[in-house]
Amino acid sequence: MTDPLSRWRAHAEGAVLLDGFHALKHALRFGAEVPAAVTTDRAAALALAEELAGDVRATLDALLAEVSEREYASLVPRPHPTGVAALAVRPSRAAQLRALARTPRTAPVVVLDNPRNLGNAGAVIRLAAGFGATGVVTTGTLDPWHPTVVRGGAGLHFATAVERLDVAELPAGPLFALDPEGEDIRGTRLPDDAVLAFGSERTGLSAQLRARADHLLALPMRPQVSSYNLATSVAMTLYHWSATGGAPAA
């Protein structure tokens, strides 16, 4: 058997770091290719799989190699409490673009316009996966596959399409942008092929995205409260879409 550290290093360049048991569990459930996985306690990791993820236990049994805590810490920047880490092959950009562009689309695409917070981006991807959104697109400089984003998303990048695009490259579909000056979202039914755009945590929507928007919508909010957290805004909007059942764009 190949030494686990050598195997890890052979696959590390360009790979997605799956940080923790739950990230690995979700990635496997949604078809990720995982060439290397390590744990500081193989028996404990498999017991956790038996309890929480019986569907992937056999796969984990074949994948997981035990390493010392010192070796594990040398492989990951922030050791996870579960003592599990793995490497996954990042989906190709072409595959992600095909997923985002497929028609007819049965669930919205979420766009984060120039986001700044890695943890927020991860939380949004986790939400999008939970709601069955077609994908999450970021504009700007933030890499949606950064290890901190993947950690925040609990490995659910593999459950939806995730890619960085320019505003001009956004998927087709009616673009609904969330903005405090927009119309109350409660009066609008969001179609399944909607593109739902959310501005930066600090500066809101960019001028380029605002100009591209077909509709501006606002979430209900008490006066004098400045804003919701980005992930909260996305959750409220996706819930509104799911609750209203979607409808053809006007």
C-alpha positions as CSV (number, residue, x, y, z in Angstrom):
1,M,0.0,0.0,0.0
2,T,1.2,3.5,-0.8
3,D,2.4,5.5,2.2
4,P,-0.5,7.8,3.0
5,L,1.6,10.9,3.2
6,S,3.2,10.2,-0.1
7,R,-0.2,9.6,-1.7
8,W,-1.5,12.9,-0.2
9,R,1.4,14.9,-1.5
10,A,1.1,13.3,-5.0
11,H,-2.5,14.6,-5.3
12,A,-2.3,17.8,-3.3
13,E,-1.6,20.3,-6.1
14,G,-4.8,21.7,-7.4
15,A,-7.0,19.5,-5.2
16,V,-9.9,20.6,-3.0
17,L,-9.2,20.2,0.7
18,L,-12.0,18.4,2.6
19,D,-11.5,19.5,6.1
20,G,-13.3,17.3,8.6
21,F,-15.5,14.2,8.6
22,H,-18.7,16.0,7.5
23,A,-17.0,17.6,4.5
24,L,-15.7,14.2,3.4
25,K,-19.1,12.6,4.0
26,H,-21.0,15.1,1.9
27,A,-18.4,15.1,-0.9
28,L,-18.6,11.3,-1.2
29,R,-22.4,11.4,-1.2
30,F,-22.5,13.7,-4.1
31,G,-20.0,11.9,-6.3
32,A,-16.7,13.6,-5.6
33,E,-13.5,11.8,-6.7
34,V,-11.4,11.5,-3.5
35,P,-7.9,10.1,-4.1
36,A,-6.6,10.5,-0.6
37,A,-8.1,10.6,2.9
38,V,-6.4,10.4,6.3
39,T,-7.5,10.3,10.0
40,T,-5.8,10.3,13.3
41,D,-8.2,7.6,14.6
42,R,-9.5,5.3,12.0
43,A,-11.7,3.3,14.4
44,A,-13.4,6.5,15.7
45,A,-13.9,7.8,12.2
46,L,-15.6,4.6,11.1
47,A,-17.7,4.5,14.2
48,L,-18.9,8.1,13.4
49,A,-19.7,6.9,9.9
50,E,-21.7,4.0,11.3
51,E,-23.7,6.4,13.4
52,L,-24.2,9.3,11.0
53,A,-23.3,8.2,7.5
54,G,-23.9,4.5,7.0
55,D,-24.4,5.1,3.2
56,V,-20.7,5.9,2.8
57,R,-19.2,3.8,5.6
58,A,-17.8,1.1,3.2
59,T,-16.3,3.8,1.0
60,L,-14.6,5.4,4.0
61,D,-13.4,2.0,5.2
62,A,-11.6,1.6,1.9
63,L,-10.3,5.2,1.7
64,L,-9.2,6.2,5.2
65,A,-5.5,5.8,6.2
66,E,-4.5,6.4,9.8
67,V,-1.7,8.9,10.4
68,S,-0.2,10.4,13.6
69,E,-1.6,13.7,15.0
70,R,1.7,15.3,14.0
71,E,1.5,14.0,10.5
72,Y,-2.1,15.1,10.2
73,A,-1.3,18.6,11.4
74,S,1.4,18.9,8.8
75,L,-1.2,18.3,6.0
76,V,-4.0,20.7,7.1
77,P,-3.6,24.4,8.1
78,R,-6.4,24.1,10.8
79,P,-6.8,20.6,12.1
80,H,-10.5,19.7,12.4
81,P,-11.8,18.3,15.7
82,T,-12.9,15.1,14.0
83,G,-9.3,14.4,12.9
84,V,-10.3,13.7,9.3
85,A,-9.1,15.3,6.1
86,A,-9.2,14.4,2.5
87,L,-8.4,15.6,-1.0
88,A,-10.9,15.8,-3.8
89,V,-10.6,16.5,-7.5
90,R,-12.1,19.9,-8.3
91,P,-14.8,19.7,-11.0
92,S,-13.7,21.3,-14.3
93,R,-14.8,24.7,-15.1
94,A,-16.4,23.4,-18.3
95,A,-18.5,20.9,-16.3
96,Q,-19.6,23.7,-13.9
97,L,-20.6,26.0,-16.7
98,R,-22.6,23.2,-18.4
99,A,-24.5,22.6,-15.1
100,L,-25.3,26.3,-14.8
101,A,-26.4,26.7,-18.4
102,R,-28.6,23.7,-18.6
103,T,-32.2,24.3,-19.7
104,P,-34.9,24.1,-18.6
105,R,-33.6,25.0,-15.2
106,T,-35.7,23.7,-12.3
107,A,-34.1,25.7,-9.5
108,P,-32.5,29.2,-9.3
109,V,-28.9,30.1,-9.5
110,V,-27.5,32.2,-6.6
111,V,-25.1,35.0,-7.4
112,L,-22.8,36.6,-4.8
113,D,-21.7,39.9,-6.3
114,N,-18.1,40.6,-5.1
115,P,-18.4,38.8,-1.7
116,R,-15.7,39.5,0.9
117,N,-16.2,37.0,3.6
118,L,-15.1,33.4,3.0
119,G,-17.2,31.9,5.7
120,N,-20.3,33.7,4.4
121,A,-19.7,32.2,0.9
122,G,-19.4,28.7,2.4
123,A,-22.6,29.1,4.4
124,V,-24.4,30.2,1.2
125,I,-23.2,27.2,-0.7
126,R,-24.4,24.9,2.1
127,L,-27.8,26.6,1.9
128,A,-27.9,26.4,-1.9
129,A,-27.2,22.6,-1.7
130,G,-29.9,22.2,0.9
131,F,-32.5,24.0,-1.2
132,G,-31.4,22.2,-4.4
133,A,-30.4,25.3,-6.1
134,T,-28.8,24.9,-9.5
135,G,-25.6,26.6,-8.4
136,V,-23.7,29.4,-6.7
137,V,-21.8,31.9,-8.7
138,T,-19.4,34.5,-7.3
139,T,-18.2,37.6,-9.1
140,G,-15.0,39.5,-8.1
141,T,-11.8,38.2,-6.6
142,L,-13.0,35.7,-4.0
143,D,-12.3,32.0,-5.0
144,P,-15.5,30.0,-4.1
145,W,-13.3,26.9,-3.8
146,H,-10.9,28.4,-1.3
147,P,-10.3,25.9,1.6
148,T,-12.1,28.2,4.1
149,V,-15.2,28.4,1.8
150,V,-15.2,24.6,1.4
151,R,-14.9,24.2,5.2
152,G,-17.9,26.6,5.7
153,G,-19.8,24.7,3.0
154,A,-19.2,21.3,4.8
155,G,-18.2,19.7,1.5
156,L,-21.5,20.5,-0.2
157,H,-19.7,22.2,-3.2
158,F,-20.1,18.8,-4.8
159,A,-23.9,18.9,-4.4
160,T,-24.4,22.0,-6.6
161,A,-22.5,23.9,-9.3
162,V,-20.0,26.4,-7.9
163,E,-18.0,28.8,-10.1
164,R,-16.6,32.3,-10.3
165,L,-17.8,34.4,-13.3
166,D,-17.9,38.0,-14.5
167,V,-21.3,39.7,-14.5
168,A,-21.4,39.5,-18.3
169,E,-21.0,35.7,-18.1
170,L,-23.9,35.0,-15.7
171,P,-26.3,32.3,-16.8
172,A,-29.4,33.2,-18.7
173,G,-32.7,33.8,-16.9
174,P,-34.6,36.6,-15.2
175,L,-32.2,38.3,-12.8
176,F,-33.7,39.3,-9.5
177,A,-31.3,41.4,-7.4
178,L,-31.8,42.0,-3.7
179,D,-31.6,45.6,-2.7
180,P,-33.1,47.8,0.1
181,E,-34.7,50.0,-2.5
182,G,-36.5,47.2,-4.3
183,E,-40.1,46.1,-4.2
184,D,-41.2,43.9,-1.2
185,I,-40.3,40.3,-2.2
186,R,-43.5,39.0,-0.7
187,G,-45.4,40.4,-3.7
188,T,-43.3,38.5,-6.2
189,R,-43.2,34.8,-7.2
190,L,-39.8,33.7,-8.2
191,P,-39.6,31.5,-11.2
192,D,-37.5,28.3,-11.2
193,D,-35.1,29.7,-13.8
194,A,-34.4,32.8,-11.7
195,V,-30.9,34.2,-11.1
196,L,-30.9,35.6,-7.6
197,A,-28.2,38.2,-7.0
198,F,-26.9,39.4,-3.6
199,G,-24.5,42.3,-3.1
200,S,-21.3,42.5,-1.2
201,E,-21.5,42.6,2.6
202,R,-20.0,46.1,2.6
203,T,-21.0,47.8,-0.6
204,G,-24.1,46.1,-1.8
205,L,-24.7,45.5,-5.5
206,S,-22.1,46.6,-8.0
207,A,-23.2,49.1,-10.7
208,Q,-22.6,46.5,-13.4
209,L,-24.9,44.0,-11.8
210,R,-27.6,46.5,-10.9
211,A,-27.7,47.6,-14.5
212,R,-28.1,43.9,-15.6
213,A,-31.0,43.3,-13.1
214,D,-34.5,42.7,-14.4
215,H,-36.1,43.2,-11.0
216,L,-35.0,44.8,-7.7
217,L,-36.5,43.1,-4.6
218,A,-36.2,43.9,-0.9
219,L,-36.6,41.5,2.1
220,P,-39.0,42.6,4.9
221,M,-37.0,44.3,7.6
222,R,-37.7,46.3,10.7
223,P,-36.9,50.1,10.4
224,Q,-33.5,51.1,11.8
225,V,-32.1,47.6,11.3
226,S,-29.3,48.1,8.8
227,S,-29.1,44.7,7.1
228,Y,-29.2,40.9,7.4
229,N,-26.2,38.6,7.3
230,L,-25.6,37.5,3.7
231,A,-26.4,33.9,4.3
232,T,-29.6,34.9,6.1
233,S,-30.7,36.9,3.1
234,V,-30.0,34.0,0.8
235,A,-31.9,31.7,3.0
236,M,-34.9,33.9,3.2
237,T,-35.0,34.4,-0.6
238,L,-34.6,30.7,-1.4
239,Y,-37.3,29.8,1.2
240,H,-39.6,32.4,-0.5
241,W,-38.9,30.7,-3.9
242,S,-39.6,27.2,-2.5
243,A,-42.7,28.3,-0.6
244,T,-44.3,30.1,-3.6
245,G,-43.5,27.3,-6.0
246,G,-42.0,29.5,-8.7
247,A,-43.8,31.0,-11.7
248,P,-42.9,32.2,-15.2
249,A,-41.1,35.5,-15.2
250,A,-43.3,38.5,-16.1
